């Protein structure tokens, strides 16, 4: 049983039929006629014909059993009953506009809450730029960026704690049935050397030249005796002949070590753009050898996501991934 603020009680099992003698379209028409003082002008504003407008008013007056307008050749005027109904027209149509506005504001609020997950390299070097583009389009929308390992980010998507994720490498097998990949691309892994190294004077080196270098590796991803993941390499190279010399705990530490002449390293291309522009590092091409890391955009299969996810994907990620694919095609062609 429901109780109002007063003493009146309403029973939940009683259905009160709402048989109104008018429709919203009739109220809109009445408001337009009262505003313009003319059936034809009101019909034009509502994109209906004048006969249709006259018929709707006739049906409204019939169902209400009142006369709403005084009609003359010069002008249409409201009767006293028409004045009363017009006041309610303004209130009813105003409430309809308020309801529409409230729902739109709620939709925009939901669209703004965006939780993005990213694996370490992507979260550090790619996502700030992409989120910057997104905030230019939607400056009021709150965005949260979660950076962690690929398995942890994938788990966040599966659990519904993250709306969308961009990860590198393989998605854990146990999470594949709970997630879906919506886009894929590849990020080049490139060879960097100190700016003072002799190889910087030549455009590209051969595979045999790699065996002469001392490499710095990331100890959190590769064992000390492995320079690069074999699954990323396309080309004829003996990875066992590559010489790992030192390992560091972060990509930034590796770049600094190379900069100060401690060795060479394979790093994601996106992570060294600033250093290349400043001349702190040198990137060297390797003949007949390509190293690529797969990048995937991930969403949950079971959890609902806000509309902001689709906006971010269509307006930001789609553009980035398409341009990335075009660059890869140009590189292969050249």
C-alpha positions in Angstrom: 0.0 0.0 0.0 1.3 3.5 -0.9 0.7 6.5 1.3 0.8 10.1 0.2 2.1 13.0 2.3 -1.4 13.7 3.4 -4.0 11.3 4.8 -5.0 9.8 1.5 -3.9 6.2 0.9 -3.6 4.6 -2.5 -3.8 0.9 -3.1 -1.1 -0.6 -5.3 -3.5 -3.1 -6.9 -5.8 -0.4 -8.3 -5.1 0.6 -11.9 -6.3 4.1 -12.8 -6.7 4.3 -16.6 -5.4 7.5 -18.1 -8.0 8.2 -20.8 -7.1 11.8 -21.8 -9.3 13.7 -24.3 -6.3 15.3 -26.0 -2.8 14.4 -27.3 0.5 16.2 -27.1 0.3 17.0 -30.8 -3.1 18.6 -30.3 -1.7 20.7 -27.4 1.3 21.7 -29.5 -1.1 22.8 -32.3 -3.3 24.8 -29.9 -0.3 26.6 -28.5 1.0 27.4 -32.1 -2.4 28.7 -33.2 -2.7 30.9 -30.1 0.8 32.3 -30.7 0.4 33.0 -34.4 -3.4 33.7 -34.5 -3.7 31.7 -37.7 -4.4 28.1 -38.5 -2.2 28.1 -41.7 0.9 29.6 -40.0 0.6 27.2 -37.1 0.3 24.3 -39.5 3.4 25.4 -41.4 5.4 25.6 -38.2 4.4 22.1 -37.2 5.0 20.8 -40.8 1.4 19.7 -41.3 -1.3 20.8 -43.7 -4.0 23.4 -42.9 -6.8 20.8 -43.3 -5.0 18.5 -40.9 -4.7 21.3 -38.4 -8.4 22.1 -38.7 -9.4 18.5 -38.3 -7.2 18.1 -35.1 -8.8 21.1 -33.5 -12.2 19.9 -34.4 -11.6 16.5 -32.8 -10.1 18.3 -29.7 -13.2 20.5 -29.3 -15.5 17.5 -29.9 -13.8 15.3 -27.3 -13.6 18.2 -24.7 -17.2 19.3 -25.6 -16.1 22.9 -25.6 -15.4 25.6 -28.1 -11.7 26.7 -28.0 -11.5 29.3 -30.7 -13.6 32.2 -32.2 -13.0 32.0 -35.9 -13.2 34.9 -38.3 -11.6 35.8 -41.7 -9.2 38.3 -40.0 -8.0 36.3 -37.0 -8.5 33.4 -34.7 -9.1 34.2 -31.0 -9.3 32.0 -27.9 -12.5 31.5 -26.0 -12.5 31.6 -22.3 -12.3 27.7 -22.3 -9.4 28.1 -24.8 -7.6 30.5 -22.4 -7.9 27.9 -19.6 -6.6 25.0 -21.7 -3.8 27.2 -23.1 -2.4 27.7 -19.6 -2.3 24.0 -19.1 -0.7 23.6 -22.5 2.2 25.8 -21.5 2.7 23.8 -18.3 2.3 20.3 -19.9 4.6 21.1 -22.8 7.1 22.8 -20.5 7.2 19.7 -18.3 7.8 17.6 -21.5 10.8 19.8 -22.3 12.1 19.6 -18.8 11.8 15.8 -18.9 13.7 15.7 -22.2 16.4 18.0 -20.9 16.8 16.0 -17.7 17.2 12.7 -19.7 19.7 14.4 -22.0 21.7 15.7 -19.1 21.7 12.3 -17.5 22.9 10.8 -20.8 25.7 13.3 -21.1 26.7 12.6 -17.5 26.9 8.9 -18.2 28.7 9.6 -21.4 31.3 11.5 -19.4 32.3 8.9 -16.9 35.0 7.0 -18.7 37.4 4.5 -17.1 40.3 3.6 -19.5 42.8 0.8 -18.8 46.1 0.6 -20.5 49.2 -1.6 -20.2 52.3 0.2 -19.0 53.9 1.5 -22.2 50.6 2.5 -23.8 49.4 4.2 -20.6 52.7 6.2 -20.3 53.2 7.2 -23.9 50.1 6.9 -26.0 47.0 7.4 -23.8 47.8 10.9 -22.5 47.8 12.1 -26.1 44.6 10.3 -27.0 42.9 11.4 -23.8 44.0 15.0 -24.6 42.2 14.8 -28.0 39.1 13.4 -26.3 39.0 16.2 -23.7 39.2 18.8 -26.5 35.9 17.4 -27.8 34.4 16.8 -24.4 36.2 19.2 -21.9 33.7 18.5 -19.1 33.9 14.7 -19.1 35.8 13.1 -16.2 38.3 10.4 -17.4 40.2 8.0 -15.3 43.3 6.2 -16.6 44.3 2.9 -15.0 47.9 1.7 -15.8 49.0 -1.8 -15.0 50.2 -5.0 -16.7 48.2 -6.5 -19.5 46.8 -9.4 -17.5 45.6 -7.0 -14.7 44.0 -4.6 -17.2 42.3 -7.5 -18.9 41.0 -8.7 -15.6 39.6 -5.3 -14.9 37.7 -5.4 -18.2 36.3 -8.9 -17.4 35.2 -7.7 -13.9 33.5 -4.6 -15.3 35.8 -2.2 -13.3 37.2 -0.8 -16.6 35.1 0.5 -19.5 37.6 0.1 -22.3 41.3 -1.0 -22.4 44.2 -0.7 -24.8 46.8 -3.4 -24.1 49.9 -4.8 -25.7 50.8 -8.4 -26.1 48.7 -11.5 -25.6 45.4 -11.5 -23.8 45.3 -14.3 -21.0 43.5 -17.3 -22.3 41.2 -17.6 -19.3 39.9 -14.1 -20.0 39.2 -14.4 -23.7 35.6 -15.7 -23.2 34.8 -12.6 -21.0 36.3 -10.0 -23.2 36.1 -8.9 -26.9 38.7 -7.3 -29.1 37.2 -4.5 -31.1 40.3 -3.2 -32.8 43.9 -4.3 -33.4 47.1 -2.8 -34.6 50.8 -3.1 -34.3 53.4 -0.9 -32.8 57.0 -1.0 -34.2 59.7 -2.0 -31.9 62.9 -0.2 -32.9 66.6 -0.3 -32.2 68.1 2.7 -30.4 71.7 3.7 -29.9 73.6 6.5 -28.3 73.9 9.5 -30.5 77.7 9.1 -30.5 77.6 5.5 -31.7 79.4 4.8 -35.1 76.3 3.2 -36.5 74.5 6.6 -36.4 76.4 7.7 -39.5 74.7 5.1 -41.7 71.0 4.8 -42.6 70.6 1.1 -41.8 72.5 -1.9 -40.5 72.5 -5.6 -41.3 71.4 -8.4 -39.1 75.1 -9.4 -38.6 75.8 -6.0 -37.0 73.3 -6.8 -34.2 75.6 -9.5 -32.9 78.3 -6.8 -32.2 76.1 -4.8 -29.9 75.7 -5.0 -26.1 72.0 -4.8 -25.2 70.1 -3.4 -22.3 66.9 -5.3 -21.5 63.8 -4.8 -19.3 64.1 -7.2 -16.5 60.3 -7.2 -15.7 59.4 -8.6 -19.1 62.3 -10.6 -20.4 64.8 -13.0 -18.7 68.3 -11.7 -18.5 69.4 -13.9 -21.3 66.7 -12.7 -23.8 67.0 -9.5 -25.7 63.6 -9.5 -27.5 60.5 -11.7 -27.5 60.9 -14.2 -30.5 57.1 -13.9 -31.2 57.6 -10.3 -32.2 60.3 -10.8 -34.7 59.8 -11.1 -38.5 63.0 -11.9 -40.3 66.0 -14.2 -40.3 68.0 -13.5 -37.1 69.6 -15.7 -34.6 68.3 -14.3 -31.3 70.6 -16.5 -29.2 73.5 -14.6 -30.6 72.2 -11.2 -29.3 74.2 -10.2 -26.2 72.2 -8.9 -23.2 74.6 -7.0 -21.0 72.5 -5.2 -18.5 68.9 -5.1 -17.3 66.8 -2.3 -15.9 63.5 -2.1 -14.2 61.8 0.5 -16.4 61.7 1.8 -20.0 62.8 5.2 -18.9 65.9 3.8 -17.2 66.7 1.9 -20.3 66.5 5.0 -22.5 68.7 6.9 -20.1 71.2 4.1 -20.1 71.4 4.1 -23.9 71.6 7.9 -23.9 74.7 7.7 -21.7 76.4 5.1 -23.9 75.8 2.0 -21.8 74.5 -0.1 -24.7 71.8 -0.5 -27.3 68.1 -1.5 -26.8 64.9 -2.4 -28.5 62.1 -0.1 -27.4 58.5 0.8 -28.7 58.7 3.5 -31.3 56.1 5.6 -29.4 58.3 5.9 -26.4 61.2 7.8 -28.0 59.7 10.5 -30.1 60.8 13.3 -27.7 64.4 11.9 -27.4 64.7 11.6 -31.2 63.5 15.2 -31.7 66.0 16.5 -29.1 68.8 14.3 -30.6 69.4 12.4 -27.4 69.0 9.0 -29.0 69.4 7.6 -32.5 67.1 5.1 -34.1 68.6 2.7 -36.6 66.8 0.6 -39.2 67.7 -3.0 -39.6 67.7 -4.5 -43.1 65.2 -7.4 -43.7 64.0 -7.4 -40.1 60.8 -6.2 -38.6 59.8 -6.3 -34.9 56.2 -5.6 -34.1 54.1 -5.6 -30.9 50.4 -6.3 -31.2 48.0 -3.7 -29.6 44.4 -4.5 -28.9 41.4 -2.5 -27.8 39.4 -4.5 -25.3 35.8 -4.4 -24.0 33.7 -6.6 -21.7 31.3 -9.1 -23.2 29.0 -9.2 -20.1 29.1 -5.8 -18.5 27.2 -2.7 -19.7 29.4 0.2 -20.6 28.6 4.0 -20.8 28.1 5.7 -24.1 31.4 7.5 -23.6 33.1 4.2 -24.5 31.6 4.3 -28.0 32.5 8.0 -28.3 36.1 7.4 -27.3 36.4 4.4 -29.6 34.7 6.0 -32.7 36.2 9.5 -32.5 39.6 8.8 -31.0 40.8 5.2 -31.2 39.4 4.5 -34.7 41.3 7.5 -36.2 44.6 6.4 -34.4 44.3 2.8 -35.4 43.5 3.6 -39.0 46.5 6.0 -39.3 48.7 3.4 -37.6 47.7 0.7 -40.1 48.3 3.2 -43.0 51.8 3.9 -41.7 52.6 0.2 -41.4 51.4 -0.3 -45.0 53.6 2.6 -46.2 56.6 1.2 -44.3 56.1 -2.3 -45.9 55.8 -0.8 -49.3 59.0 1.3 -49.0 
